[in-house]
Amino acid sequence: MGLMRGRAPIRRTMEYLKQGKLFLKPNLKIMLSNVIPNHPASSGLQEFIFWHLPQLQYKNQEVQFLTFRCISPTPYIQFINMHGESIAMDCYGQNKEDVYEKFFKTFCYTDLDLITKIRDQQMYGSDLKNNRPENFGPKFRRNCICLVDGQVPCPAFETLPKELRGKYTPLNTRNKWRKIEEALLQKGQETEVPSDDDILVTTGPNFTRLLWMVLTSPNLNGCRLKAVH
C-alpha cells in the first residue's frame, strides 16, 4: 500500500479528491504559488497547498500548477490566463480558511448549480441525461433498471431462480410440513397425546404447527387433543 504512506495519506484517495469544490474559471491556465518554509506568515498558504492542491489538480486537469519556495519575501498565489495576463493574491499572515475563502471567491465558480453541473460533466461526460446511472425509463438510454450492471435481470426475458419468485419454498421445508400433514391424517381428527387434561384447539393458520409441537413434545403424558372447527 504505497499510497498509504507519508503525511495525511487520505489526500491521495479518490473519495477525498472528488469532494473538492474548487473549479477554476476556464480562462486560467497556470497557477504559481510561493511559500516560505517555517515562517509564520506563510503557514496558512502552506496548509492550503498541503490539503487543497491535490483536489485542485484533480478537478482542473487542464491547468498547470507550480509551487516555488522563497522566490520573494511575501507568500502569494498568482494565476496567468490564456492571454498572458497575471492576477496575484497576497497571502501574507492569513490562515488556511481565509486563503481558501479568498481563493474561492476570486478564481473559482461560486454558483453551486454551476459547480454541480461541471462536476457531473467531469464524471459522466457531456451527455448527462443518458450517462447518469440512476436515470432509466422510456426517455433514457436504459429502458429498464434491469439493464444497469448489478441489477436483477428482467423476468420477461430471463427466468429468475425459484428462490426469487415468491411462490416456491425450500425443499426441506416442504418435506417437513408434508410429513406433518400425513401424520395428522393417519391419526385422525382426534389424537391422543400424553397428558391428563384435554387441550381444545381451534383450526386456523397455526393449527398444523401447534399440533406438531404438541405431538412431538416429550413432556406431556395422557393428554387428549381435540380439534374444533
One Martini backbone bead per residue (centre of mass of N, CA, C, O) as a GRO file, in nm:
protein
  229
    1MET     BB    1   0.069   0.055   0.030
    2GLY     BB    2   0.198   0.333  -0.093
    3LEU     BB    3  -0.040   0.552  -0.057
    4MET     BB    4  -0.031   0.515   0.282
    5ARG     BB    5   0.203   0.703   0.288
    6GLY     BB    6   0.280   0.947   0.484
    7ARG     BB    7   0.124   1.242   0.492
    8ALA     BB    8  -0.190   1.228   0.472
    9PRO     BB    9  -0.319   0.980   0.275
   10ILE     BB   10  -0.610   1.090   0.207
   11ARG     BB   11  -0.526   1.280  -0.037
   12ARG     BB   12  -0.504   0.999  -0.236
   13THR     BB   13  -0.801   0.965  -0.247
   14MET     BB   14  -1.093   0.962  -0.427
   15GLU     BB   15  -1.292   1.082  -0.223
   16TYR     BB   16  -1.128   1.339  -0.166
   17LEU     BB   17  -1.098   1.447  -0.459
   18LYS     BB   18  -1.419   1.461  -0.519
   19GLN     BB   19  -1.478   1.693  -0.285
   20GLY     BB   20  -1.402   1.916  -0.454
   21LYS     BB   21  -1.487   2.292  -0.511
   22LEU     BB   22  -1.245   2.387  -0.709
   23PHE     BB   23  -1.343   2.568  -0.993
   24LEU     BB   24  -1.193   2.696  -1.241
   25LYS     BB   25  -1.162   2.918  -1.463
   26PRO     BB   26  -1.113   2.884  -1.809
   27ASN     BB   27  -0.882   3.125  -1.840
   28LEU     BB   28  -0.708   2.955  -1.651
   29LYS     BB   29  -0.365   2.798  -1.679
   30ILE     BB   30  -0.175   2.917  -1.438
   31MET     BB   31  -0.022   2.823  -1.121
   32LEU     BB   32   0.133   3.025  -0.869
   33SER     BB   33   0.344   2.951  -0.578
   34ASN     BB   34   0.459   3.105  -0.266
   35VAL     BB   35   0.675   2.984  -0.012
   36ILE     BB   36   0.777   2.994   0.344
   37PRO     BB   37   0.950   2.811   0.531
   38ASN     BB   38   0.906   2.842   0.868
   39HIS     BB   39   0.675   3.070   0.844
   40PRO     BB   40   0.409   3.231   0.985
   41ALA     BB   41   0.307   3.394   0.723
   42SER     BB   42   0.296   3.092   0.550
   43SER     BB   43   0.108   2.874   0.686
   44GLY     BB   44  -0.165   2.901   0.537
   45LEU     BB   45  -0.059   2.833   0.249
   46GLN     BB   46   0.063   2.558   0.317
   47GLU     BB   47  -0.205   2.425   0.405
   48PHE     BB   48  -0.356   2.472   0.143
   49ILE     BB   49  -0.164   2.308  -0.037
   50PHE     BB   50  -0.169   2.042   0.121
   51TRP     BB   51  -0.500   1.998   0.099
   52HIS     BB   52  -0.591   2.141  -0.206
   53LEU     BB   53  -0.406   2.068  -0.447
   54PRO     BB   54  -0.509   1.784  -0.526
   55GLN     BB   55  -0.797   1.884  -0.597
   56LEU     BB   56  -0.716   2.084  -0.812
   57GLN     BB   57  -0.577   1.879  -1.002
   58TYR     BB   58  -0.831   1.695  -1.041
   59LYS     BB   59  -1.047   1.928  -1.133
   60ASN     BB   60  -0.786   2.076  -1.304
   61GLN     BB   61  -0.627   1.929  -1.573
   62GLU     BB   62  -0.565   2.205  -1.760
   63VAL     BB   63  -0.380   2.298  -1.527
   64GLN     BB   64  -0.089   2.453  -1.416
   65PHE     BB   65   0.124   2.363  -1.134
   66LEU     BB   66   0.326   2.582  -0.921
   67THR     BB   67   0.592   2.552  -0.670
   68PHE     BB   68   0.757   2.781  -0.459
   69ARG     BB   69   1.068   2.894  -0.287
   70CYS     BB   70   1.183   3.195  -0.193
   71ILE     BB   71   1.132   3.424  -0.435
   72SER     BB   72   0.990   3.583  -0.198
   73PRO     BB   73   0.890   3.755   0.101
   74THR     BB   74   0.598   3.679  -0.015
   75PRO     BB   75   0.310   3.516   0.003
   76TYR     BB   76   0.157   3.370  -0.298
   77ILE     BB   77  -0.089   3.388  -0.569
   78GLN     BB   78  -0.066   3.306  -0.924
   79PHE     BB   79  -0.224   3.392  -1.236
   80ILE     BB   80  -0.247   3.272  -1.580
   81ASN     BB   81  -0.381   3.341  -1.866
   82MET     BB   82  -0.444   3.305  -2.211
   83HIS     BB   83  -0.321   3.621  -2.253
   84GLY     BB   84  -0.081   3.664  -2.018
   85GLU     BB   85  -0.220   3.744  -1.771
   86SER     BB   86  -0.194   3.856  -1.427
   87ILE     BB   87  -0.293   3.723  -1.096
   88ALA     BB   88  -0.275   3.831  -0.756
   89MET     BB   89  -0.244   3.687  -0.414
   90ASP     BB   90  -0.229   3.775  -0.093
   91CYS     BB   91  -0.091   3.560   0.204
   92TYR     BB   92  -0.014   3.735   0.440
   93GLY     BB   93  -0.104   3.617   0.755
   94GLN     BB   94  -0.290   3.380   0.667
   95ASN     BB   95  -0.508   3.144   0.691
   96LYS     BB   96  -0.658   2.880   0.549
   97GLU     BB   97  -0.953   2.992   0.540
   98ASP     BB   98  -0.888   3.265   0.406
   99VAL     BB   99  -0.756   3.153   0.153
  100TYR     BB  100  -0.995   2.988   0.055
  101GLU     BB  101  -1.210   3.211   0.033
  102LYS     BB  102  -1.049   3.401  -0.157
  103PHE     BB  103  -0.998   3.194  -0.380
  104PHE     BB  104  -1.294   3.124  -0.442
  105LYS     BB  105  -1.391   3.423  -0.515
  106THR     BB  106  -1.165   3.483  -0.742
  107PHE     BB  107  -1.112   3.184  -0.924
  108CYS     BB  108  -1.403   3.068  -0.887
  109TYR     BB  109  -1.688   2.915  -0.879
  110THR     BB  110  -2.000   3.017  -0.694
  111ASP     BB  111  -2.206   2.842  -0.828
  112LEU     BB  112  -2.362   2.556  -0.736
  113ASP     BB  113  -2.497   2.464  -1.000
  114LEU     BB  114  -2.240   2.489  -1.173
  115ILE     BB  115  -2.066   2.297  -1.008
  116THR     BB  116  -2.248   2.048  -1.047
  117LYS     BB  117  -2.231   2.043  -1.355
  118ILE     BB  118  -1.922   2.012  -1.380
  119ARG     BB  119  -1.899   1.751  -1.214
  120ASP     BB  120  -2.083   1.579  -1.397
  121GLN     BB  121  -1.914   1.613  -1.657
  122GLN     BB  122  -1.656   1.475  -1.542
  123MET     BB  123  -1.804   1.195  -1.475
  124TYR     BB  124  -2.026   1.165  -1.751
  125GLY     BB  125  -2.012   1.395  -1.939
  126SER     BB  126  -2.216   1.554  -2.169
  127ASP     BB  127  -2.430   1.308  -2.138
  128LEU     BB  128  -2.625   1.315  -1.866
  129LYS     BB  129  -2.899   1.176  -1.925
  130ASN     BB  130  -2.762   0.882  -2.012
  131ASN     BB  131  -2.506   0.837  -1.801
  132ARG     BB  132  -2.669   0.825  -1.562
  133PRO     BB  133  -2.748   0.555  -1.354
  134GLU     BB  134  -3.043   0.663  -1.236
  135ASN     BB  135  -3.138   0.668  -1.535
  136PHE     BB  136  -3.463   0.541  -1.637
  137GLY     BB  137  -3.650   0.473  -1.937
  138PRO     BB  138  -3.809   0.578  -2.226
  139LYS     BB  139  -3.612   0.859  -2.231
  140PHE     BB  140  -3.372   0.664  -2.213
  141ARG     BB  141  -3.124   0.438  -2.267
  142ARG     BB  142  -3.262   0.295  -2.026
  143ASN     BB  143  -3.559   0.121  -1.997
  144CYS     BB  144  -3.439  -0.058  -1.759
  145ILE     BB  145  -3.293  -0.155  -1.460
  146CYS     BB  146  -3.183  -0.437  -1.571
  147LEU     BB  147  -2.946  -0.286  -1.748
  148VAL     BB  148  -2.801  -0.250  -1.497
  149ASP     BB  149  -2.536  -0.310  -1.330
  150GLY     BB  150  -2.629  -0.552  -1.074
  151GLN     BB  151  -2.906  -0.631  -1.156
  152VAL     BB  152  -3.191  -0.780  -1.195
  153PRO     BB  153  -3.325  -0.951  -1.421
  154CYS     BB  154  -3.567  -0.968  -1.647
  155PRO     BB  155  -3.846  -1.186  -1.652
  156ALA     BB  156  -3.921  -1.146  -1.963
  157PHE     BB  157  -3.617  -1.276  -2.059
  158GLU     BB  158  -3.543  -1.412  -1.768
  159THR     BB  159  -3.523  -1.662  -1.556
  160LEU     BB  160  -3.580  -1.692  -1.238
  161PRO     BB  161  -3.513  -1.798  -0.954
  162LYS     BB  162  -3.704  -1.958  -0.721
  163GLU     BB  163  -3.622  -1.773  -0.466
  164LEU     BB  164  -3.746  -1.501  -0.638
  165ARG     BB  165  -4.073  -1.563  -0.686
  166GLY     BB  166  -4.255  -1.634  -0.402
  167LYS     BB  167  -4.377  -1.962  -0.457
  168TYR     BB  168  -4.123  -2.089  -0.326
  169THR     BB  169  -3.986  -2.349  -0.131
  170PRO     BB  170  -3.795  -2.525   0.032
  171LEU     BB  171  -3.760  -2.864   0.038
  172ASN     BB  172  -3.737  -2.918   0.346
  173THR     BB  173  -3.997  -2.766   0.424
  174ARG     BB  174  -4.199  -2.931   0.258
  175ASN     BB  175  -4.133  -3.210   0.384
  176LYS     BB  176  -4.211  -3.145   0.675
  177TRP     BB  177  -4.516  -3.068   0.628
  178ARG     BB  178  -4.595  -3.331   0.487
  179LYS     BB  179  -4.545  -3.517   0.732
  180ILE     BB  180  -4.744  -3.380   0.920
  181GLU     BB  181  -5.000  -3.430   0.752
  182GLU     BB  182  -4.979  -3.741   0.743
  183ALA     BB  183  -4.990  -3.784   1.052
  184LEU     BB  184  -5.271  -3.653   1.093
  185LEU     BB  185  -5.433  -3.841   0.903
  186GLN     BB  186  -5.369  -4.106   1.056
  187LYS     BB  187  -5.483  -4.006   1.349
  188GLY     BB  188  -5.678  -3.787   1.302
  189GLN     BB  189  -5.881  -3.559   1.468
  190GLU     BB  190  -5.830  -3.753   1.717
  191THR     BB  191  -5.559  -3.725   1.949
  192GLU     BB  192  -5.329  -3.893   2.138
  193VAL     BB  193  -5.167  -3.751   2.421
  194PRO     BB  194  -4.955  -3.689   2.683
  195SER     BB  195  -5.219  -3.648   2.933
  196ASP     BB  196  -5.499  -3.546   3.146
  197ASP     BB  197  -5.585  -3.320   2.973
  198ASP     BB  198  -5.772  -3.108   2.773
  199ILE     BB  199  -5.710  -2.973   2.447
  200LEU     BB  200  -5.829  -2.678   2.289
  201VAL     BB  201  -5.835  -2.647   1.928
  202THR     BB  202  -5.848  -2.422   1.674
  203THR     BB  203  -5.876  -2.366   1.360
  204GLY     BB  204  -5.591  -2.242   1.165
  205PRO     BB  205  -5.287  -2.119   1.065
  206ASN     BB  206  -5.158  -2.273   1.350
  207PHE     BB  207  -5.258  -2.570   1.373
  208THR     BB  208  -5.031  -2.755   1.262
  209ARG     BB  209  -4.800  -2.646   1.437
  210LEU     BB  210  -4.929  -2.711   1.715
  211LEU     BB  211  -4.962  -3.014   1.675
  212TRP     BB  212  -4.663  -3.079   1.637
  213MET     BB  213  -4.566  -2.976   1.913
  214VAL     BB  214  -4.741  -3.175   2.083
  215LEU     BB  215  -4.657  -3.450   1.953
  216THR     BB  216  -4.330  -3.390   2.013
  217SER     BB  217  -4.373  -3.376   2.312
  218PRO     BB  218  -4.215  -3.525   2.612
  219ASN     BB  219  -4.397  -3.376   2.863
  220LEU     BB  220  -4.659  -3.519   2.773
  221ASN     BB  221  -4.934  -3.702   2.947
  222GLY     BB  222  -5.248  -3.812   2.858
  223CYS     BB  223  -5.350  -3.623   2.634
  224ARG     BB  224  -5.636  -3.467   2.478
  225LEU     BB  225  -5.688  -3.378   2.139
  226LYS     BB  226  -5.906  -3.121   2.009
  227ALA     BB  227  -6.067  -3.046   1.708
  228VAL     BB  228  -6.222  -2.734   1.621
  229HIS     BB  229  -6.435  -2.576   1.369
   0.00000   0.00000   0.00000
